Amino acid sequence: MKGDQDLYTLQPIASLTMADQVEAQLHEYIIKRAIRPGDAIPKEQELADALGVSRNVVREALSRLRMLGLIDSKKKRGMILTRPDVMKGLERILHPAILDEQVRKQLFELRLVLEVGLGDLIFARKTEVHLKKLDAIVERERKATTQIEKIRCELDFHSTLYEMAGNDTLKRFQTILLPVFEYVVEYESKLQHTSVGSVTHADLVKILYSNNAEEFPNAMRKHLSPHFQHL
């Protein structure tokens, strides 16, 4: 812990029932004191005294930070700042069953924009194994006889592109958005809006084999054009 003198940046709270104000001040304190993951933070009572609130209020604010993955309790060390998992909160709420139509639409648009911009990462990190995996998906799609099989191929193909990008945060974000993507694709299929763009999955794979990175974004945009048109 950095010592009592470090608590000077905290200001007393006027209301003893405003845990959100305490939470905000703790955020500000962490930033201004340049506390880093692994550093200890003041104890509950020290925070309560500095803020002029009860320990219960401080405890509630700290529990919020703990839920966000910002702090943790360590034996013999007390509370420390942790490296937050930025995706954890999103994983809990981003599911089409609990999102309204407008939010689903905006998330789907976000995924489409991400996929148009994946090209540079994909070309920098693609491997022969990745390309063979895409070949297999294209072959499955060619042989598919049902709408469900075609939807599965669509999802698998685009999920593989995120895998090829080799960015763990981006891949997790794609996984979070996958239920929304699947929901929209299935919804469009019921409306017969799954027409293939002027560029197919097979065409995209050919571009990946050709190493023509500059051609990929425009080709992906054309491939996704039916989705853009029906949003």
N, C-alpha and C positions, 0 to 999 in steps of 0.2 A: 504493500500500500504506500502511496506517495506521502501520507502524513496529513494531519489536520489542517495545516496551512494551505493545502491544495483545495480546501472546500470553499475558499473565498469567492469562487465564481458562482456558487449557488445562492439564490435569493429566497427569502422566506415566502411561503405560500399563504395567501390571505384566507383561503377556505380550507378547512381540514377534510373536506369531502371531495376534493378535485384531484383524483389520482392521475387524470390525464395531464394536468399541469405539472405534477411531479415527474411524470414520464417524459414530458417535453424538456424539462430542466435537466434531467439525467442524460438525455440525448445530447443536449448542448454542453453539459459538463464533460462528457466523454470526448466530444470533438475538440473543445477548447483546450483540454488538458492533454490532448494528443495521446490518449490511452490506446494501447495496441493490444491485439489478441494475446492473451497470456498474462497481461497485467492485472493486478488486483484492484478492486474498486472499494470505496469505503463501506463499512458495515452499516446495517440497517439503522442502528441507533444514532450513529454519527450523521447519517443522511437526514434522519428525522429531526435531530437537533439543529442542523444547519438550515433546513427548510422550514422549521417551525410547524411541523405536522406530526401526527402520531405515527408510530411504527406500523400500524395497520395500513395506513395510506401508502407509506413507502413500500410495504410488502406487496400491496396490490400492484403498484407501478412496476416493481421489480419482477413480479410474476408475468406481467405483459412482456417485458424485455426477455424473460426466459422463454416464453412461448415463441417469440420471434427468433430465438436462437442467438441472442446477443450476449447473454451472460449465462454462467453456469457456476455451480457450487463445487469446490474442490476441498477434500479433506486436508486440514491443517493450513489451508490458504484462504479459505472463505470464498467470496464471490470474485470471479475473474471475468474479464471480457473475452468472448470467444470469437472465432471466425464465423460469421453468420452464413447460414445456408440460404442464399437468396431465392432459391426455387421452392423451398419447403412450404411456404405459405401459399404459393400459387398451386402447388400440387393438391392442396386441401380443398380448393374452391373451384378450380377450372374444370368443370364437368358440365356437359350440355343439359343434364337433368336439373341443375340448379342455377342455370344462367338464362336470362331472357333472350328473345330473338335478336334484339339489337346488339347485345354483347357478343352473342355467338357469331353474328355477321362480322363484327369488327375484328374478332379474333381470327376468323377464317381469312379475312383480308390480310391481316398481319402475317399469317403463315404463307399466303401466296407471295407477298412481297419478299419474305425471307428466302423463299425458294428461287425466285428470280435472281437474288443476289448471292446464292451459294457457290456460283461457278468458280471463283478464284480459289476458295478453300478446297473445293473438290479436285480441281486440276493439280493443286499443289500436293495433295495427299492421297490421291487415288492409287490403288494397287491392282494388280492382275486379279487378285482374289475378289475384290470389289466388282470389277468388270464382269467376271464370270458369274457372280451372284445376280447382277442385273440381267445378264444373258438368260439365266435360268428363269427369272421372273417374266421376261418378255416371252419366253417359250411357253410358260404356263398360261400367260394371258392369251397367246395365240390359240391354245387348245381349249380355253375356257368355254363352257357351253351354257353357264348360268350367270345371271346378273351378280349373284353373291360372289362367285369365283372372280369375276372381273373387278368387283369392288375390292376384294382382298388383294388382287394383284396391284391395283392402283395404290393402295395403302402401303403395301410392301415395297413397291418401287421407290416411292418418295421417302419412306423411312430409311431405306438404304442410302439414299443421297445424303441425308443428314449424318448417317454413320460414316460415310466417306469423307465428310467435311472435317472429321477428327477434332471437333470442339465439344468437350464434355458438357459445358453449360448450354450450348446451342442444342445438343442432342437431348438433354433433359427437358429443355423448353419445348422441343418438338414432341417429346413424349407426353408432356402436359397438354399440348394442343391437339394431340392425336384423336382423343374422343370427339372434339369439336369438328375436326376434319372429317372423321368417319361419319359423324352425324349429318353433316352437310352433303357429303357424297351420297349417302343413302337417301337423303331427302330429295336430292336432285334426280336420283335414279327413278324415284316414284313419279316424278314429273316428266320423265324422259328427257332430262336435261344433262345427260352424261355423254353428249356427243363429243367425239375426240377432236382436239384442235388440229390445226394443219400440220403440227409436228407431233409424232407419236413417241411412245417410250422407246421403240426400236430406233427411231431417228436420233433421239437424245444419246443413246448408247453409242451410235456410230460417231457422233461428235466427240464423245469422251475417248473413244479409241483413236480418233484422228488428232487429238491433242490441240484442237482449235478452241482455245479458251475464250477468245473474243466472240465466237459464234454462239456460245452456250446461253448467255442471258437472254438474247433475243429469241432463240429457239425455245427456251423454257417459257418465255412470255407467250409465245404462240401456242405452246402446248397447253397452257393454263387458261387460254382465252375464253373457252366456254364457261369456266367458273367465274371469271371476271364479268362476263356478260350477264350472268344470271344472279349476281349478288343483289 
